[in-house]
Every structure is written in C-alpha cells, then in structure tokens.
Amino acid sequence: MQAAYPLTFAALLFCVGVYGVLSRRHAVLVLMSVELMLAAVTVNLVTFGAMVGDALYTGQVFALFVMAVGAAEVGIGLAIVLLIYRNRASVNIDDADLMKY
Amino acid sequence: MTLPDVIMLAITVLGGSAALLVVTSRNVVHSALFLVVALLSVAGAFLALGAEFLAWAQVLVYVGAVVILILFGLMLTRAPIGPMAQHNELGKALPIAVSGGFFAVLITLIFGSFGDTTLELVPVSPGMLGEVLYIPWALPFMALGFLLTVALIGAVVLARREEGEGPLPEPDPELADVSREPVPTDASTNPGVSAPSEEPAPVTGEVTR
C-alpha cells in the first residue's frame, strides 16, 4: 500500500475536525470534532508504526493509548457540558464565557 | 494500484464525506449518526493497515460506547435537537480558511516526503499485540487503567447534581402553554403521596338522631 493514502485520510479527518472545532457552536458537536481529530491521530500512528516496523509495535500501542485517553476525555467533556447546561441552561459554547477577559 | 490501495481510497472517500457531514449537518443527532460512519471507516482503515485488535477496539470503544455517550449527552441536555443556528462568532470563512490551508500544507508535505514510500504490511494479530502489551508495555498500560478510573470517577463527581445548585432551565417555548396550566393538587392524581383527610372524623359512642 502506498504510505500516502492512509496519511491523506488522516489529514482529511484532522482538518475536518479543526473546521468543526472552530466553526460550530454546539458544545457536544465540538466534542465530536475533537473525536474526529483523535481518530486521525490514531490512523497516523498506525501508519507510521507499519512504516517503521519495530518489534514492540509502538505505533499500535500508542494508538490504543490515544483511544483510551479519548474515551476518558469524552466522559469528562460530557460531564462538563452537562454542568454548564445545568448552570446556564445553554449548550452554546459562546455562552460559556465566565472565565473570558 | 493494488487492492489495498483501492480499499484505502474507498475508505478515504467514505470516511471523509461522513466526517464532512458530521461538521456540516444542521441536526445534531444526524451528526452523531454520521460520526458512527466516520469512526467505522477509521476501523476499516485499521483493518486495511493490518491492525486487527485496534480495529475491533475502535468498533467497541468508539462506535459502541462513545457515540452512545454522546447521544445520552444530547438527550440529557435537552439540547435544541432540531436545526439550529450553526456558526459561532468566528463565522464561516475563517475556519474554512484555516482548515483548508492546513490541509493543503499537510498534503504537500505528505506527498513530498512519502509520495513514493510503500508500506510493507504485516498483519498484527491480537495475540502478538497482547504479548508486547502485557510484558514491555505493562507499566504504561496500568497507568492507563488508573487514568481511566480517575477520569470516570471525576466525571461522576462533576455530573452529580448537588443540592440547590444552579437555576432551573427555562421552559421550552413550545411547552410553555402546557406548563402554565394550574397544577392539580388533588392527592389522588399524585400516586404515592397521601394528604391527611380534611373531613371531620366520625365521633364514636354518640348516637346520631
């Protein structure tokens, strides 16, 4: 397999995730975009792991770690979104400006 | 162009379009469902790259757990599930410019550096990955389990409703007419709650005439 194809897939997913984080205002949608970016990172890790081909499968193990950290992140993130919703009755990310300025 | 290349290109088209629909769909629930397709195509990419265990872990963890968690989050926040105003104060042009420019830079770098690199794909079975995961990577793996435990306890502590915290959410305007109706106070409409009777208790031992 050409190494450029999975890398292109990862770059596409990552840039779509960047667009979602920057443009959408729904907090849960921002979390979904972060998940897309994490998935892109795991694809990159597996690709470069296959390219290097070390005996410890470092790329795949790190991809597994990224997946676990992503699961923890979405749990904490949704708890925070629930808390913001409970206190401000809104999931709009522009409304969560208590620590701004 | 060999068969893995064709499979990888198909996965790229499928997953890329699903990801685009995730961030552009007007309905948030539709976004969550397109996220399933995007994450499944990532699992397909893992399979095509020979990472079998990671592919099934991706299906279990992301498609099985994370998307369900996100759908529960949408349900619990009673978010505006229908079409909503899409863009935040950054507008639409700046994010497109940033992500499109970044994509162009990445594509240039990828095809400049790895344009003629070919991957020697060796399928890694779950057993082979488990042997390295539980012997050389054992300590990081345990630290990961500790991190997950701490994160889940933290999520429970954060999301628990404390006493007298925060204002109640504003009523949905569509439901406002319903909520303005007088609430029946009759005890019989409130099962499980018994109000003391207001009738005078019958006096025993006295003959009524």
Interface residues (C-beta under 8 A of the other chain):
Chain A: M1 Q2 A3 A4 Y5 P6 L7 T8 F9 A11 L12 L13 F14 C15 V16 G17 V18 Y19 G20 L22 S23 R24 R25 H26 V28 L29 L31 M32 S33 E35 L36 A39 T42 V43 V46 T47 A50 M51 G53 A55 L56 Y57 Q60 V61 A63 L64 F65 M67 A68 V69 G70 A71 A72 E73 V74 G75 I76 L78 A79 I80 V81 L82 L83 Y85 R86 N87 A89 V91 N92 I93 D94
Chain B: T2 P4 D5 M8 L9 I11 T12 G15 G16 A19 L20 V22 V23 V28 S31 A32 L35 A38 L39 V42 A45 F46 A48 L49 G50 A51 F53 L54 A57 Q58 V61 Y62 A65 V66 L69 I70 F72 G73 L74 L76 T77 A79 P80 M84 A85 Q86 H87 N88 E89 L90 G91 K92 L94 P95 I96 V98 S99 G100 F102 F103 L106 I107 I110 F111 F114 G115 T117 T118 L119 E120 L121 V122 V124 M128 L129 V132 L133 P136 W137 P140 L144 L147 L148 A151 L152 G154 A155 V156 L158 A159 R161 E165 G166 P167 L168 P169 E170
